[in-house]
Amino acid sequence: MQEARSLGKNLRQPKLSDLSPAVIAQTNWKFVEGLLKECRMKTKRMLVEKMGHEAVELGHGEANITGLEENTLIASLCDLLERIWSHGLQVKQGKSALWSHLIQFQDREEKQEHLAESPVALGPERRKSDSGVMLPTLRVSLIQDMRHIQNMSEIKTDVGRARAWIRLSLEKKLLSQHLKQLLSNQLLTKKLYKRYAFLRCEEEREQFLYHLLSLNAVDYFCFTSVFTTIMIPYRSVIIPIKKLSNAIITSNPWICVSGELGDTGVMQIPKNLLEMTFECQNLGKLTTVQIGHDNSGLLAKWLVDCVMVRNEITGHTYRFPCGRWLGKGIDDGSLERILIGELMMTAADEDLVKQCRTPPQQKSPTTARRLSITSLTGKTTKPNAGQIQEGIGEAVNNIVKHFHKPEKERGSLTVLLCGESGLVAALEQVFHHGFKSARIFHKNVFIWDFIERAVAYFETTDQILDNEDDVLIQKSSCKTFCHYVNAINTAPRNIGKDGKFQILVCLGTRDRLLPQWIPLLAECPAITRMYEESALLRDRMTVNSLIRILQTIQDFTIVLEGSLIKGVDV
């Protein structure tokens, strides 16, 4: 019995103090190597999961990896970082070793703030675009990101704060940079950690930061998507085209920003200001901006190049191209426009203002579609019939692919419908092909004018068909079409003719009516007066092909964003 007890003592984990320096070094080395290997594996798994099946097909991982939840992998990374920061501590302080290190770093930095500007601020305080609009630079700062987390009353523990900070840094593609800055204070690191600690092994530490840097290759919204109820400050900037219009108008402008989690509601823009900040509950990924004015005063015509909106915590900046007039008696007479957002690249921060300005040949999505397609050479040419048909096929195919992806991997359906290469854009090209849109008595003619003439014809004429069933189907389609167009025309919104066409296409797509409406319009007598004989809509084979293509998206349930159809009662 006594021998058994003696053996049991020998099998117990020996204390480091009982071991020789050589054994201690070997044991610690294996542990450090294990942490580094785990970091390499976790970052690789996160990259493969984010890249999805495409990465698997390219041989970067196993198929079962793609099924892992992003949140689980990020939580696992947080655990690993805590274990790394807990290794070799001189004295344990608090529940989170990482947050404790960050707090001590923050204390030291804040003591020096009054002596000099923060060395991590990028660029000048403010900069001016070609339109004269001042755009403030968003400072990149580890301390500032800590303050954002410290201001979140929803988080009660140090472990929670550390995880939120990791998520924010990961979303901003700054995790590796922030941790490198944290560890750059060698005096603090030596004070907190023993010589054998992972964070004091220089080569392993550099490899660790390099593995974390690889996560910058993919886009995470792991902060935005988790903390959905927090209040977030946003900054919006309206960039007019000053060469052609007034930067300031006498009417009362307003804006409404929408995202995947909600919208701001209508916000009045202070007069004579093109930039404003506002705070609201997390909107999620931004999708649309509605912008308009009340047409009051002498200067009530406004040519807006684009609107930019930035999340002041995550730094995500969205550009909403416009390139159209807002005003009665100009362009299509719209006092309100719905702009579709695109997330700007974060890498080229210095070129932010240049990127936000719409190139002359592109204008807004709608203007570009009405006038031309911009080729790679920069020359402006009208699309031919083949290019237009190809565009329709691509737009519909993108929607089909959207619904075949796992739900968490889907992008914005609004962009696929109303973006520059979306379904609305493609159908506008079809309707503009061969369209007699030359000015008549100095008045532009729009697709919506053709739509309204078709409605007037359908409402005053009974169609005569040989087949009684065809009569019933066509009467029903005519009635529905007229109802939708009239509902759009009577909606309490000041949307122009191109905006009305966009709403009609969106509603027709949602309610699976487009394949019924296209043949009605193709057979309407107004088409001979408003379209050239060579127009695509006057070619029966092309129309039948278009109907078949549009029928391929009828099996999907399409949910439209509220901002697209607000006020339209159908």
Secondary structure, 3 states (H helix, E strand, C coil): CHHHHHHHHHHCCCCHHHCCHHHHHHHHHHHHHHHHHHHHHHHHHHHHHHHCHHHHHCCCCCHHHHHCCHHHHHHHHHHHHHHHHHCCECCCCCCCHHHHHHHHHHHHHHHHCCCCCCCCCCCCCEEECCCCCEEECCCCCHHHHHHHHHCCCCCCCHHHHHHHHHHHHHHCCCHHHHHHHHHHCHHHHHHHECCCCHHHCHHHHHHHHHHHHHHHHCCCCCCCCCCCCCEEEEEEEEEECCCCCCCCCCCCEEEEEEECCEECCCEECCCCCCEEEEEEECCCCEEEEEEEECCCCCCCCEEEEEEEEEECCCCCEEEEEEEEEECCCCCCCCCEEEEECEECCCCCHHHHHHHHCCCCCCCCHHHHHHHCEECCCCCEECCCHHHHHHHHHHHHHHHHHHHHCCHHHCCCHHHHHHCCCCHHHHHHHHHHCCECCCCECCECCCHHHHHHHHHHHHHHCCCCCCCHHHHHHHHHHHHHHHHHHHHHHHCCCCECHHHHHHHHHHHHHHCCCHHHHHHHHHHCCHHHHHECCCCHHHCHHHHHHHHHHHHCCCCCCCCCCHHHHCCCCC
